[in-house]
């Protein structure tokens, strides 16, 4: 699949609207589905569906750890809990309850962490999750995704409904760049090749996929062809695709709206070190906390922009040539 820059437009439907609509569909088709909220129903728009599924939507209040316990109890009784809150509260704050009451007990929990990374904007550093993917990757048998557009989010929600176990989906709340047609599928443990090139591989996730595609256009102007991969499945990760793209281009850049430690960059580095080591650069957060600001400002501050990806690609290509 090849995506051109002309197709990169914001989706008219917000990601949070996709979540609430999909939860409604799942709940109406399956009485075992129960959605849990931590006083963020209006933020994720589940308040608009509450009257339609009053017995399958519970506001647990601002008590995320308790919400995990409630979800565990529901799962023990055969229900399928879908748990939503800010990404850092779903992971960092409630990690022990999730780990012990959920994962250690081998229960069936579906977790949506929203407002990931810099998209938390004016909620600031306390609400800006740069570590959630790393925490979730540490949980044995957990499945970890980052949704890059509305089509993917809907498909992943439908997919995890059918699969047993701990599933974490990282997302933004507002409008994402539209990348996929409605009939696209997103198998567990796979990535999507969006653009082909022979000079450098860019492996991205979430909001950084659109940045990577735009970077590829800029690189093309300078005679550098980039292979672009949307690595939406962070765990399990597509080891075969990572090795294949590394063998093809000889160098890799990762791009994520997350700490370079523990997230996509770490996962890719682990695979490359064990399969086909090549020069690697990681675009992401480096030893920093979050802060208040608009997304565009925060992208600039944390070096998550098109120009940052372009610079990293040029650097890694030079390293490859010297070798």
N, C-alpha and C positions, 0 to 999 in steps of 0.2 A: 504494500500500500504506500502510495506517495501522496503527501499533503503539501499543497502549495501555499504560499503566503496569502494569496488572494482569498483563500477559504477561511482565514483566521479572523473570525468575528465573534463578538460576545453573544452567547446564547440569550435569547429573550427571556427564558425561564431560569430563575435562580435555583441554585443547588438545593437550598432548603425547601423550596416548593416541591422539587422532585422527591426529596425525602418524605415529606408528609403525604404526598399523593401516593407514593409507592407503599408506605406503611398502611395507608387506608386500603389499598387494593389487597395487600397481603392479609390484613386483619379480617377483611370481609370474606375472603376466600378460605381462611384458616382460623378457626376459633381458638387455636392454641397460641396464636401470636398476641403478645402483649407489649405495648410500647411504654417505656419508662422515661420520665423527664425529671430534671433537677431544677425546676422553676425556670425553664427556658423555652416553654411552649410557644410563646409569641415570637421568640428569636428564631426558632426553627419552623414555625408556622403550623405545628401540630394542634394549636388552639383552634384552628379552623376545621379540624376533623373530629374534635372531641365529642361533639353531640352525635356524630354518626357511629362512633364506636365507644360509648361511655364506659363499658365494662372491660375494654381492652386498652385503655390509656390511663396511666397513673402518674400524677405529679408527686414526686417524692420530696419536693422542697429542696432547699440548698443544702443537701446532705448526700454528697456523691458516694461516700463510702457505704452509707446505709443503703443507697440505691443499689449498689452491687450486691449487698446482702439480700435485699428484696428480690433481685433478679435471680440469685442463686436458689432462693426458696421456690420461686416460680418454676425454674428449670427442673428442680427436684420433683416437682409435681406434674411434669410433662408439658409445661408451657414452653414457648419459644420467645424469650425476652429480647426486645430490641432496645438498647440502652443508648440514650443520647445526652451529651453535655459537651462543654468546651474540651478540646483535645487534651489539655493539660490536666483537667479535673477527672477525665475518664481514665487517665493513665497514671500520672504522677501522684495525684491526691489519693486515688482509690486503688493504688497498685497492690497493696497487701491483700485487700479484700478480693480483688480480681484474681490475684495469683493463688491464694489459698482457697477461698470459698468457691471460686469459679474453675480455674485451670487445674489445680491440684485435685479437686474433686471430680474432674473430668466431666464438667457440665456443658450445656449448650447455650452459649451467650453470644449475642450479636451486638457489637459496640460501634457506635458512630462518634468519632471525635471531630468536632467542627471548629471552624475559625483557626485552622492550623497555621503555625508559623506567623509570618508577617501579616497575614490576612486578618489577624485579631485587631489590627489597627489601633483605635483609640482606647481599647481595653488595656493596652499597655503590657509591660513586662511580666506581670503576674499571670496574665492570661495568654501569653505568647509561647506556645509549645514548640520548642526546638529539639525536644528529647523524647517525644512520645513513640516514634518509630523504634528507637533504640530500646526503650523499655519493653515494648510489645514483642520485639524480636527475641528478647531474653526468655520469654515464656515458652516452655516446651509444648510443642504441637500447635501453638497459636498460628493462625493464618492472618497475614498482615497485608493490606492493600492501601494504595493511595489513589483516589479517584481524580482523574484529570478533566472530566467533563460530565455533563448531565446524563448523556447516554450511558456512559460507563457506570455512574453512580447507581442508576436505576437497575442496570444489569447485575451489578455486584450485590445489591440488596436482594434481588430475586434469587440470585445464586446462593448466597449464604443462608437464606431461608431454608433451602433444600439440604444443606450440608450440616452435619453435626459438629459441634466443637466451639472453641473460642475463635471468633472472627473479629478483627478490628479493621474498620474502614476510616481512613483519614480523608478529610474533605474541607472545602471552603463553604461558606454559607451563601454567598451572593453569586453573581453571574460569572461563569467560567467561559473561556474561549471554546467554541464548538469545534470539536475535532473529529467526531465519529457520527456515522449514520445510525439510525435507530435500530437497524438489524444487526449491528456489530456484536460479536460475542467476546468475552474476556475470560478465558480459561484460567483456572488456578495454576500458579507456577509458570506463567508465560509472560512474555513482553510483546509489544507491538512494534514492528519495523514500519516507521512512517515515511522515511525518505532514505534513498540509497546513495552512497558515496564511497569512495575508495581511500580517502586521505586521513580521515579522523572519525572516530565514533563518539557520538554524544548520547549518553544514557541519562534520561531525565525522568522525573515523576511530578505529578501534580501540576501546579501553576508553572513550573519550570519547563514543561514540555513545549508550551507555546513560545517561551523565550528561546528554547533550543531551535525550534523551527525557523524563527526569525533570524537567529544567528547563522543558520545554514545558508540563508539567502545572502547575508552580508559576506560570509566566507566565500561563497561562489563567485562574488564579484572580484575576489582576489585569487581565483583559480584553485580554491580549496574545496573539495567535495566532501560533505559530511554525511555520515551514516547516522540517522536519528532513530532512537529507540525510546518508546514510552514504556518504562519498567514499572507498570502499575502493581504488579505482584512483587512486594518486597520480601515476603517470606511465605511459601518457598519462592526462591528467585530462579529465573530462567538461566541456569548455568550453561546450557548448550548455546543459547543465543549470545550470551556474553563472550564465551570462548570463540564462537564463530565470527562475531564482529571484530574481536581483537585480532584474530588471524587475518581478517580481510584488510583492516586499515593499519594495524601495527601500533596504534595509540588510542587512548580513551580519555574522555572528559565526562565526569558525572555532574549533574546539576539538580539540586534539591533545595526546597524551602525548609531546611532542617539542619541540625548540627551535622557537620561532616563526620563526627564520631558517632557510630552506632546506627546511622541511617543507610540510605541508598549507597553513598560513597564507600562506606565501610563494607557493605554487603558485596559490592562489585569488586573491591580490592581483595576481599577474602577469596572470591572465586578465581580472579586472575592469578593470585599468588599460588593457587593450587593446580591451575590448569595451563595457562599460557601467559606468563608475566610480560607486560608491555608497559611503556611509560604511561602514567596516569596523573591527571589533575582533578581535584575535587572542588566544585563550586558549591558553597553552602555556608553555614554559620561557623565561624572560627572563634572559640573561646569567648563568646559574648552572650549577654542576656538580652531579652527583648526590651522594647521601649514604645512610647506613644508616637504615633505618626500615621500618615496616609501610606497606602501600599507602595505607591511609586517612590516616595521618599525613602521608605524602609528598604526597598529593593536596591536603591542606590547606596544607601548607608552600608548594607551588608554585602554588597557586591554580588547581587543576584540578577543582573541585567544582561541584555543581549551583548553589550560591549564587553562585559566580564567573561562571558562564555567565548566570545570571539578571541579575546586575548589569551585565554587558557588554551584554546585550540591551536593557536599559532605557536605558543610556547611548547606544547607537547609535540607538535609536528617537527619542530626544530630538534627536539631531543631525540626523536625517532631517527631523523636524518643523520645526527651525529653518531648514532649507534650503528 
